[in-house]
Amino acid sequence: MTKLGQWLCGLALLGSAWAALALAPPGLRLPAPYRQALLPLPVYLLVAFGCYSLATVGYRLATFNDCEEAAAELQEHICAAREDLRRRGLRF
């Protein structure tokens, strides 16, 4: 199962549990404070997921490793390409 499938299964499970509690089936009566906290729960979870995603992206950006060897190799390739173009008559 792909990661997307796992996320969709989890969301379907949570969504069905929320809907079952929010729609208040006849045999299950939740107290008013629980119902008031339950109704906006998807919005709270969406905001929490957005905060988590933003924090994860920020952390990964802050700890991104530099590849000094790859940068040096790329500079060598650029210099070699410029020399080749100069030999062929292209002026920069």
SVG drawing of the C-alpha trace seen along z (x, -y; Angstrom):
<svg xmlns="http://www.w3.org/2000/svg" viewBox="-33 -38 73 40">
<polyline fill="none" stroke="black" stroke-width="0.4" points="0.0,0.0 1.3,-3.4 1.7,-6.2 -1.2,-8.0 -3.4,-5.0 -2.3,-4.8 -3.2,-8.5 -6.5,-8.1 -7.4,-5.1 -6.5,-6.9 -8.5,-10.0 -11.5,-7.8 -11.4,-6.1 -11.2,-9.4 -13.8,-11.0 -16.2,-8.1 -15.7,-8.1 -16.2,-11.9 -19.4,-11.6 -20.8,-8.9 -20.3,-11.0 -21.3,-14.3 -24.5,-13.0 -25.6,-11.7 -27.2,-8.4 -30.4,-7.7 -28.7,-5.4 -25.8,-7.7 -26.4,-11.2 -23.2,-13.2 -23.3,-15.9 -23.4,-19.5 -19.8,-20.4 -18.5,-17.3 -20.7,-18.0 -19.5,-21.7 -15.9,-20.5 -16.6,-17.8 -18.2,-19.8 -15.2,-22.1 -12.7,-19.2 -11.9,-18.8 -11.0,-22.5 -8.7,-22.2 -7.1,-19.1 -6.6,-20.8 -4.9,-23.9 -2.7,-21.6 -1.7,-19.6 -0.8,-22.9 1.3,-24.1 3.1,-20.7 3.7,-20.8 5.1,-24.4 7.3,-23.5 8.6,-20.4 9.4,-22.4 11.1,-25.1 13.2,-22.6 14.3,-20.8 15.2,-24.1 17.2,-25.2 19.2,-21.9 19.7,-21.5 23.2,-20.2 25.5,-21.9 27.2,-19.7 30.6,-21.3 32.1,-18.5 29.2,-18.6 29.3,-22.4 33.1,-22.2 32.4,-19.5 29.7,-21.6 32.0,-24.6 34.6,-22.5 32.0,-21.4 30.9,-25.0 34.5,-26.1 35.1,-23.2 31.9,-24.0 32.9,-27.7 36.4,-26.7 34.8,-24.4 32.5,-27.2 35.4,-29.6 37.3,-27.2 34.2,-27.0 34.1,-30.7 31.5,-31.9 32.3,-35.0 30.9,-35.7"/>
</svg>
